[in-house]
Every structure is written in structure tokens, then in C-alpha cells.
């Protein structure tokens, strides 16, 4: 029996293949023609592998896959190179084999669309009508700069014609669009173009993080094709290839596209990635997108025509190769090979720091293969930074969709408090705004550690929800946080749902807590104004002792309706310093922040963060 324990503490982020648990599907990328393709995209990662081409996968190999995984659900993706170059007879044979396998839960095909015609669609309809088709198209004609034939000529017109045909046939397809410099700053126009095809019901924007690529793809022919000459020209110089982008550029593009997806109403008929998976994780839901789930490289396999069998095709090969398909007979053997893979072990190590990251439950750790492609000489961790940036921006768009400019704010971060709930949010907000409403008697207990609650236990924040019209309002607010809460409620006119003056809990087995105030905006417009004003205040406040102002986006759950509402949490954070230093300067820091808030007002939606390069593309009213 092979052991399948984790080598790294990344449970809930990276699930190992467990042969006994057949409830989780595996994805198998079937390279029907290896890297063989009828076009020659300059950025193609498959052709960089320089593997032998020309062969075709047969139906018998599909049968071997089914026997290997036996009762486990299989999701099969017919891929390449270009799968249609295998020819109609071979593709038909493969589809017939797949149609006869009950464990196959999904079959998809990723094609460049150049050969797609009525005969191909007739074949799919006859043999496997539920086949999911994905096309590779980088937006409009300008965006497809790097997608060319061997003659160096654009293939966009032929792919666009295929999409038009699919629309006439009533087919719905997803589009994978690479984000390169050819689309940067044009997210709205690119999304408009793709959404204009009747057949398109999903768009996935994927990044060209190819900054570490320095050499052109190997050419075996005596005569160098025009496409490879274009590639060589794009690789001239000591820097990254001309098609590569920086992770921060990708994050800004995705946020611009997501803002337009929401404001245009495309979200009602078109799935957008990585926006949808980010939203689902923000909502605490799962997703099938491996970049955001725990079913990563140990649940993704690739099969080549020559029986090479390994992990995800985007990982570096031949390192990702595990075995030959005809040399492995059980999942236990396969799991053992995975555990012995240096590449997979190193991939897990890349995610080790995710275990302590505040974003682990929303980011999901990202893509191991994409991490591998980062330039090791680059300073900092641009990959993690861009993932956090996307989460923060999408959280802002969800909370204030009518004010998408909030997504460019780099001060407000997604930092949920768990648990964070209130008995009845609607009743509380209604009572807050109605001084004449009846106020019930409440119990207040000041513990020896200063926290005021109904049970008097340190670290327990169970308390009645009070408002300024309640006779015990002032008594309920702790002294150090009172001036801050008073400014926010009396001067700013906001609703506070929680406050704490910060506690050391000396002598107790409890983590110290920060000074904080929770804000419950009445509506999304007030949320946008408040968020912008808090950004301005946080930026303008100089604090002692290394203390930092932290403004977090979060959600409050209503225990009565089980619905959630967006909230803002304002706190004074140690900023990496020790708690002794923090509490030594906390009173002065609280006074400084309170003084700044007295000079601010929650008006306007513009924060203190500079406009991004894409601002005019998405927010013309703001930048005019």
C-alpha cells in the first residue's frame, strides 16, 4: 500500500490523490496529436516541450484510462496542439469510446477553430452531442496579434467565422483568451467583442506570465517558418518576450473586465473567469476551477500519443511525466509515483506560505504551473500580490457595483471576520434610524479585562446590539474606542455594529485583540462613500509605534434571514510590531485617527489611491 500523506501542511489547498476516495473526479487532458498544430501561436507553451509529434491517440488508450481509474469520475479534455488535426475518423473513434464509458462525466474539446466546419459539428451531434467546445481566441483582431499561421498571417478571421457558424447552429461555447499587451487597457472593448458572438456563453481570461522565456521554440525544418521569425523578433533583447505581461497588469485587466461585465449586464448570460470563481470563494462556495480549488496537480493528468502519462500539461515537461500509461495498473501505483515526484513536491512547497495567508480561503492557492513560470530573478512575490489584488477588487465590485472605481483602491483589503453575525440586521438598522422606536432593557457587564458583554467572559463578545438613542449607548462603548465611535456615528452619521478598544488578556490563553470599529452601511451608495473616505483618512493619518490603520471589507451574516450584507471594519493594526509596542502607543494612535476622521466626511466615491492605467477604459465618467 502506498502512503498518500501530504509532504507539506497545505491541506484544504492541495488535495493528494486518495485511491480509496473515488468521489473526487480527476481531469485527464488527452493530447490527441501531442504538440502538432495547424497554426503556430508565438506564445504556445506546448511547442516549447519539443516532444516528438505526428502520432495520434487511439481508442484503446482511452480504454486504458478508464481501467486505470475504474470507478472514479473522469472529466476528459481533448486537447493538442490542435485535436482536429487527428482527422474525423480518429476523433469519431475516440468520441464513441468515451460515449460508452459511464464513469466519464464530462468531455470537452479545446480547439483553435480553424478547421471547424459543418461536417465536424454534424459528427459531434451524431456521436457525442453533449461535447463541450472551447475555442482559443484572444478577443478582437488586434488582441490576436500573436495567434498566426506558419505563414505569419493572422488566423483571427477563420476563428471568427467558426464562431459565427456555431451561433447559427445554436451551439454555445466557451472562449479562452490570453491576456497579452495587445489587449491591455482595452478590457471593455475586448469583452464587448467576444460577447457579440451569439455562440459565446463563457470567457476565461488567462495570463501570459512568460517573463522568464528567453529562447525561441525549436525549429526542426530546414526552412524557418515566417511565424518563428516573428517569434524570434519578439524575443530580441535581454528582457521578457513582447507577448508577456506582469501579474499586476493581469490583475488590473481582470478587474476592468469584471467591472464591465457587471455594469453591462453580461453577467446574466456569460460566465467570466476568473471573476466567477473569485466571487464564489468570496461567498464561501466551491468552484471547479483548479486555480481556486484544492483539486490541483494531483487530480489533473495528461496523456500523449506515445503513452507518456503525467501531471498537468502546463507544468514543465519532461519533469511532469510520471510513467507510461501501459506501465501503471492502479491508482495506488499512480499515487505512489506522485508522492515520489520531485516536481510535484516542489510545487507543493511553492504553496507552503499559503497556509498562513489571510487570503487562503478566497484565493485557493492559485495555479502551481503558473507559479513555476514566474521569473525567479523577479523581486517580491508578484504572483501572490496579483491574486490578492483580484480578490480585493472583486470584493469591492460586489459591495458597490454602481461605483466600480472602488476596485482600484489598494487601501481597503478583503479581511473577513469569522464568525461575524447579528441576530436581525434589518431590525437593527431600522431601530437605529428611528429614535421613537422602543428600546429594550439590556444587560451590560464590564469584565476585569474591560470588554463589555452579557456574560462577562474575556474574549467573548456576545452583547446586545445598541444604538445612539438607547439610554445605555455611552455606557456600552469602551472608553478608549469611544471618541472614534462617536465621530463615526455622530459626525459621519454611520451605523456601527461592533467596537472593541483592544485587549492584552495578560495571564490568559487568549490572543490580544486590536482596537476596532465595525461599520454597517445602510446601502451600497453609503458603502462606496464611506469606503472612499476611510481610504483618504487612513492615508492621511501618521501613527506612532509602527501602528497602521487597516480598513477591511467583510460581510455580516443575519442570523434571522441567513443573508449577508457588506460591511467595513476599521482597526488599528500592530503593523508587524510586538503587542507591547502596540499597546504602549495605542492611545496616541487612537487619538490621531480620531482627529483625522473629524476633518473628513463620507462624501464622494474617490479615494486617495491613484487611478490605474485602465481607468479611462472602464470609468470614463470618473476620469473625464
N, C-alpha and C positions, 0 to 999 in steps of 0.2 A: 504494500500500500504506500503510495507516495504521499508525503506530507504537503499540505497546501496552506500552512500558516503564513502570515504576512512577514516579510523581512523588515518592514518599516511600519511605524504606527500611523497608518493612513486609512484605517477603517472608516467607512461611510464616505470615503472619497475615491478609493480604488479597490474594487472587489476582485479577489482572486477567483479563478475558475474552480468551482467546487463540484467535482463529478457526482457527488451524492445529491446535490440540489439541482434538479433539472427544470426548475420553474423559471429560471432566467434564460432568455434566448441568447444565442450567440449570433453574431453577424459574420457572414463569410463573403468576402469580396472575390468574385470569380473573374480572373483576368482572362477573358476568352481568347485574346490574342497577345497576351503579355503586354509589352510596350508598343506593339505595332499599331500604327495610326495612319489615317489618310490625310491628316493635317499636321502641322509642325509648330504648335504654340511655343513661343520663345521661353516661357517660364515653366514648361512641363517638367514636373518632378519625376515622373515615371521614366522618361527617357534618360534622365541622369544616371539611372541604375546600370545602364549599358549591359542589360541582360540579353541573352540570345532571343531573337524574335522569330516570327513566322509560323510557329506552331499554333494549334487550336486545342482548346479543352473539349473533351468528349463527354457524352452522356454517362459513360462508365465511371468517370471521375466524380460526377455529381452523385452517383450511387454510392461511391466510396465515402463521400462526405456524410451522407445520410446514415451509413452504417457506423461511422466513427462516432457521431453524436447521438445515435439511436433515438431515445425518447425526448431529447431536448428540442425545444422550438428553434427553428432556423429561419433567419432573415437573410436572403441571398441577394446580392447586388451584382448584376452582370456589368463588367467594367472593362477597361482597357488601360492603355491605348484606346482604340475605338472598337467596341464589341461588334458593331455591324460589319466590320471587315471580315468577320468569320464566315459570312455568307448565309443566305437564307436557309439552306439545308441544315447546316450545323446549328444555327440558332433555333430552328424549329425542333431539332432533336433534343436540344438542351431544355427547351420550354416544355416539351412533352414529358421529359423525365421529371422535371420539377412539379408539373401538374399532378403527377402520380404519387407524390410524397406527402402524406398527411401532416408530417411534422413541419413542413415549410409554411410559415405563417405570412410571409411577405416576399415577393420577388420584385425587384426594381432594376431598371437599366439606366445607366448614365452614359449618354451619347453626345457627341458634338452636333448631331442632327444633320450633317452634310448629306448623308445618303438616305435620310428618312423620306419615304415617299408613300403613296397609297398602297403599294404592294406590301411593304413592311407592316403598315397598320392593319391591313387585311390579315396578314399572318398572325399578328398579335391577337387580334379579335377572335380568330378561329381557334387558336391553341391555348392562349393564356390571356383572356380578356381583362383580368384584374391586374395585369402588369402595370406597375407604376413607372412612368417615364420621367427622367430628369434630363434637361438639356444644359449644356455649358455655354453660357453667353454672358459676356461682361457688360451688360447694359446696352447702350446705343452704339452706333457705328464708331464714334470716337473712343468709347470705352474699350472696344475690341481691338485696339492697336496691336496687341501682342498675339492675337489669335489669327494666324495666317496659314496658307498652304505652303508646300515646299517651294512653290514659285515665288513666295514672298507676298502674294496678293491676299487681301482680306477675305475671310470666309463669312463675315457677317451677313451679306445678302442671302447666302444659301441657308444659313441657320434661321434667319428671319422668315424666309419662305416656308421652312419646315414648321415654324410656329403658326404661321397663317393656316397651313394645311391642317394642323392639329386642331385649331379653332374651328375650322369648317367641319371637321369630323366629330366635333363635340368632345374631344379629349381634353382633360385637364393635366397639366404638367407642372413640375417644379423647375426652377432655374437656379443653377449655381453660378454666381457671378463673382469673379475675382476682383478684389479691390486693389487697383494699381494707381499710379499717379495720373493715369488717363481719366479717372473718374473723381479724383479728389476735388472737393469744392463744388461738386455737381450732384450731390446725393438726391435732391428732389427731382431734378431732370431725369436722372438715370432710373429712379423708381417709377416716375411717370411713364417713361418709355416702356419698361417691362410690363407695367400694369396695363398698358394699352393693348397688349396681346390678349385676346379673349381666352386663349388656352391656359394662360399663366395663373395659377392659384397659389403659388408659393415661390418665394425668392429667398435664397440664402447667400448672404454676402460673406465671402471667405477672404482672408488677408493674404497678400503676397509678402510674407516676412522672410525675404530671401537676401537679407543684408550680408550673410556670410558666404554667398555664392561668388566665386571668383573665376571659375573656369567654364568655358562653353561646353555644351554637350558633345560627346564623342561622335565623329563622323566616320563611317566605315567606307562610304562610297569614294571613288577617286575624285569625282567632281563634287565640290561643296555646294549644296543647295542654297538658293537665294535666302531661304529662311534662316539658315545657320550663319550666313554672312550678316544678316540683321541682328542675330543673337550676339555674334562677336562684337558688333558695333555697340550694342547695349551694355557690353561688359568691359568696354575700354576704360582705362584709368584704374586707380587703386581702390576706389570706393565700391559701394553696392551696385548691382545691376540697375539699369534705368527703370525696370519694372517694379523694383522693390519699394516698399513703404515702411515707415516706422510704426510701431504699435500705437503710439499716441495719435497718429494720423488715422489709423483704422478706427480707433475708438470714437474720434470726432465724426468720422464719416457715418458710422453706425448710428450715433445719436442723432445726427442730422436726418438720416433716412427714417429713423423711428419717429422723430417729431413730425415729419411729413406724412408718414404712414398713418399717424393718429389724426392729424389735422385735416387730411384729405378724405378720411373715411375709408381708406383702403383696408383698414383692419377688419372690416366687415366681410371681406371676400378674399383676402390674400394673406397667407401666413408669411411672416417676415422673421428670418433668423439672422443674428442671434437674439433679436428682440423678444420673441415669444418665449424662448427658454429662459431668458433673464426674468421676464415677468412671472413665469410660473415659479421660479425659485424664490422670487421676492414674495410670492403668495404662499410659500411653503409647499408647493406642489412638485411632483416629479416631472421628468422630461425624458424623452427617448434620445435626445441629442447627447452623445457621449462626452462632449466638452463640458457639460453641466451635470452629468450623472456619474455614478460610481461604476458603471459598466464600461470600463475603458479598455486598454490594450489587451487585457487577458480575456476579453469577450469579443474581440474583433480579430478575424483571421483572413489571410489572403492565400489564394491558390493560383499558381501559374501553370501554363500548359505543360511544362516539363516536370510537373508534380512537386515543385518547390512549394512548401507549405509553411507559413509563418504568421507573424502578427500583422498589425495594421500596415497597409501598403504605404502610408505616409511616413512611417518610421524608416530610418536608414537601412537599406539592404546592401549586402547580404547579412548584416548583423541581426536583422529581424527574423531571418529564416530559423525555423525550429527543427524541421525534419522534412522528409519526403512523404507525400500522402500515403504511398504504398508501404511505408516503414513504420507506421503508427496504427495501432489497432483499438485503442481505447482512450477515453478521456483521462483516465488515471495516468497513462503514459504521457499524454499531452500536458497535463498539469505539472507533471514532474519536469518536463522539458522547459516549461515556462519558469518554474522555480529555479532552474539551472541557467537561465538566460541572463548573461551579464547585461545586455542591453535593457531588458525589462526591469532588472533590479536597479540599474542606474536611473531608469525612467521614474521608478517609484521614489528614488532618492531626490529627484528634482522636485517632488511634491511634498517632501518631508516638512518643509516650513509651513505648508498649508494647514497643518494640524493646529497651529496656534494663531492662525489668521482670523480676524474678525469677520472676514467675508467668506469663510469656508462653506457656510450653508447656502449661500447665494451663488457664489462663483462656481463651486463644484470642482475646483482644481484645474479646470481648463483642459487643454489638449497636450498630452505628453510629447507627441511628434512635433507640434509647433514649438514647444519649449526647446526641443533639440535643435531646431533650425535657427534659434537666436544666435546672434554673433557673440561668441564667448568673450570677445575683447570689449564689448559694449559696457559702459559704466552703468551701475544700478541694476534694477530689475524691471525693465520696461514692460516685460510681459505681464507680470503681476499688476503693475501700475495701470496698464490699459484695461485689464479685467475689472479692477475696482472702479475705474473711471466709468466704464459702461454701466455697472450696477448703480453707481451714484446718479448718473444721468437718467437712466430709465426710471429709477425711483422718483426722480423729480418730475418727469413727464407724466407718470401715473398720478401723482399728487396734484399737479397743476397743469392739466393738458391744454388749457386755454392760454397759458403763459409758458410756452416751451423754452423761453430764454433762461428759465431756471436750470435747465440741463447743462448750461455752460459753467455754472457755479462750482468752483473747486473747494469752497469752504465747507459747504454742507455735505456731510457724508452719510451713507446708509449705515446705521448702527442700531439695530433693533434691540429693545429691552425685552427680555423673556424671563418670566411672564410679564405681560403688560395688559391689564384688563380693568374694566369698570362695570359695576352692576348694570346700569342703564344709561348709556351715553346720551340718548335723545332727551330723557327726562332731566338729566343733569344740566345740559346746555339750555333747555327751556327754562328751568328754575333760575339759572344764573342770570338770564336776561329779563326776569320778571320779579322785581323787588316785592311785589304784592303777594307772591306765591307763599304758601305755608312752608315753614321750615321746621323740620322735626328736631326733637331733642337728640343730642349726640353725646357720646362718651369720649372724653379725651383723657389720655394718660401719658404723662411725661415720665419716661423711664430714666434710670440713672445715667443713661448714655445720651439723653437729650432727644431721642426720637419720639414723636408724639403719635400714638396709635391706640387702638381699642383694647389691646391685650397686654401692652407693657413689656413685650419681649424685645431685646435688642436685635436688630436686623430684620424684624417683622414689620412690614409697612401696611398692615391692614388698618384702614381708617375710614371714617365716614367722609363722603365727598361734600366739602363745604364750598360756599361762595361768599363774596364780599358782603352780601345782605344778611348773612347769618350772624347772630349775636356773638358767636364764639369764633368768628373768622380770624380775628387778630390773634387770639389765644392759640389757635391751631397751627399757626405758622411759626416755625423755629426762628429764634432771634437773628442768627447770622444771615439767613436767607430772606428774612422779611423785607428789607429795603429793595432787594431785587424783585421779589414777587409783587411788592406794592407798585413799583414803577411799571411793571408789565401789565398789571391789571388796571390800576387807576389812571396812569398816563397813556399807555398804549391801548388800553381797552380790550385786552385779551383775556381768554379763559385759561386758567391754569388747572390742570388735572392732577398735579403731583408736585411736591417740593421736598427737598432734603438739604439740611445745612452742612452735610458731610460729617462722618463719624470715624474715629480711630478704632473703637472697640478694643481698647487695651485690655489685655488679660483674657480675651475671649478668642475662640477659634473661629473668627469671622474676618473676612477681608474688609479693609477700610472702604468707605464709600465716599464719593465725590459730592461736592455741593452741586445741586441741580434743580432745575425747574422744568416741568413738563407743560407744554402749551397745546391746547386743543382748538385749532382754528374752526370758526363757525362754518366756513365754506371754502371752496378751492381758491377763490379770489383773495380772501383774507390770508389763506395759507401762503400764496405767492408773495403778497406784500410783506408778510411777516418774515418769510424766509430771506427775502432780499435785504430787509432792514437788519436782521440778525447777522447776515454776512458783512454788511457795512460796519456794524458795531464791533464784531469780532476782529475785523481787520484794523479798526482804528484804536483798539484797546491795547495798551502796553502793560503787561503784568509782571510782578516780581517773582523771584524764586523759580523761574522756568515754567510757571503755570501757564496753561494755554486755554483759550476759550474753545470749547467744542460745541458745534451746533449739529445735531444729528437728525436725520429723517428716520421716522419709525412709524409704527402703527399701533393703535389702541383697539383692543377687542371689546365689544359689547357683550357681556355675559348673557343678557336677555335675548338679543337677536342673533348672536354669534357672528355678526357682521364686524368689519374692521373699518376704521377711519384713519386717515393720515394725520400724524401729529409731529410736533417738533420738540426736541429736547435740548435745552441749553444747560451746559455744565462747565465747571472749571476742572480741567484735567491736569494731572501731575506732569504731563509732558515728558515722561521718561525719567523724572527725578524720583527720589525716595519719598515715602509718605511723611517722614519727619520734616523734610524741607517743605513739602506741600502744606501741611497744617501750620507750620511756622509763618507762612506768608498768605494763608488763605483769607484772613480778614481783610488785609490790604488789597488782595486781588478782587474780592467781592465788592469792595467799595469802588475800585477803579472801574469795574464793569458796570456797576450801577450808575456811576457818573456818566459814562458814555451813553448808556441807554436813555438817560434823561435828555440828551441832546439829539436823539434820533426819534423818528416816528415811522410806523409801518405804512409808508405811502410809496407808491410806485413799485414796479417789479424789477428794477435794475439793481443788481448787486454791485459789489466792488471789484468783481473779477473781470479781467479784460475780455473783450469779445474774441471768440475763436475765428479762425480764417474762414470758416464756412458760414458765419453768421448771416451775411447778406443773402446767402442761398436759401436759408430757412426762415429767417426772421426779418424780412425786408421792412416791416413796419417799425422795428426797433432800430435798425441801422440807417434808416432814411435821414 
